[in-house]
Each structure stands twice: as structure tokens, then as C-alpha cells.
Amino acid sequence: SRALTIYGESFGPLPWPTVQVVELPLTAGFSVVSFPGLIVLAQAYYVDVEAPETARLPGVIREQVDVIRSSFEFLLAQSLARQWWGGVVGSDVERSPFIGDGLATFSAVLYHQAAYGAPLGELVLRQHVRGIYQAFRMLGGSDQEVERPLREFRSALEYAAIVESKGALFYLQLRQLLGDDLFFRLLRGYYEDHRQGLA
């Protein structure tokens, strides 16, 4: 609910009265599926790793509870942002996927900064944005242009690193260069000009 409030104040109101978040056993490789007014999260995020019935989970999973919870909140904030960037304002995801997905990832960072303050916002930025890009590069991935068609990305990690992470870093840099007043005025204008259409 905090993310919905922060995004509504930062970008503009959603045209639908509710957004439902549900859990489902999604196919491996999918952690979330978003539709206008509906977000489906993988059932695995709802497992209580501290419950007695999950004692047989591998220790490495049980030791990463804080990381799993942080990932869950980031993913939910990112998915809620897709209600604005993809749900209300569409873009050509085949030709320029970074426009919406970069904005959604930027928005998830914005949520953490606004909800928890600058230090945690910076930690989230380091772990969930820069960390994904750095992991991709450490695994042999090359730096690439963000503005590329969807079909040119060879893996989910490459897409996350280049489109979502590097795209978010573009918007973060743009915010820094323009300043908050101008940046958010332009973003609200972009949202209002293209709502219920394709940018």
C-alpha cells in the first residue's frame, strides 16, 4: 500500500480502484506475472522458512531469509510500478523494452528510498540494481546498449542486467542531472500524456 501511495504521488493516479496481489504456483523461471489491476507472485515467496514444516529445506535457503524477504519486497514494488509503466502507459516492448521495465526498476528503488530513507535505498540500489548488472558482467556478459529489441537478449540474466538494471540507472542519472522538481514534473507529464496509450 505504501508503494501505491508513493507512486500515485510521484507519477499520477491509477485509473482502476484496486490492484490485487495473489500467489500461484508459477512455472519455474517465473517469479511474477503482471496484468492491469492484478499481480501474480510465485508461491515460493510465501513459504515461511522458519516454520517447523519447512525444517527440511536446505540450510543455504534458511540462511538467506533476509535476502529472500528483501527480494520479495523489491519484486513486489517493481511489479506494482508496472501498473503505471506497462499497465497505464504502454510502450513497444518488442522494440524498446527498457522504457517500461527500466522505469519499473527505477520506481522500485524510489519506493525503497521514500519508504525507508536514503541509506536503505542505497543498499537496495546496490543489491538489486547494480548487483544484477555486476553479476552479469562477472559471469562473462558484455556491456551493451539498453535501447535494443527484445529478441536480441539471449537470457533472462542479460535482460535483467541490461534492460532493467542499466535502464534504471539511466533514469536515476537523469533524475540527478535534472533535479527532482523537473524530473518528476516531466515524469508526471509523460504519464498523463500517454495514459491508456502507447508511448
Secondary structure by P-SEA (a helix, b strand, c coil): caaaaaaaacbbbbcccbbbbbbccccccccccccccbbbccccccccccccccccccaaaaaaaaaaaaaaaaaaaaaaaaaaacccccccccccccaaaaaaaaaaaaaaaaaccaaaaaaaaaccaaaaaaaaaaaccccccccccccccccaaaaaacccaaaaaaaaaaaaaacaaaaaaaaaaaaaacccccc
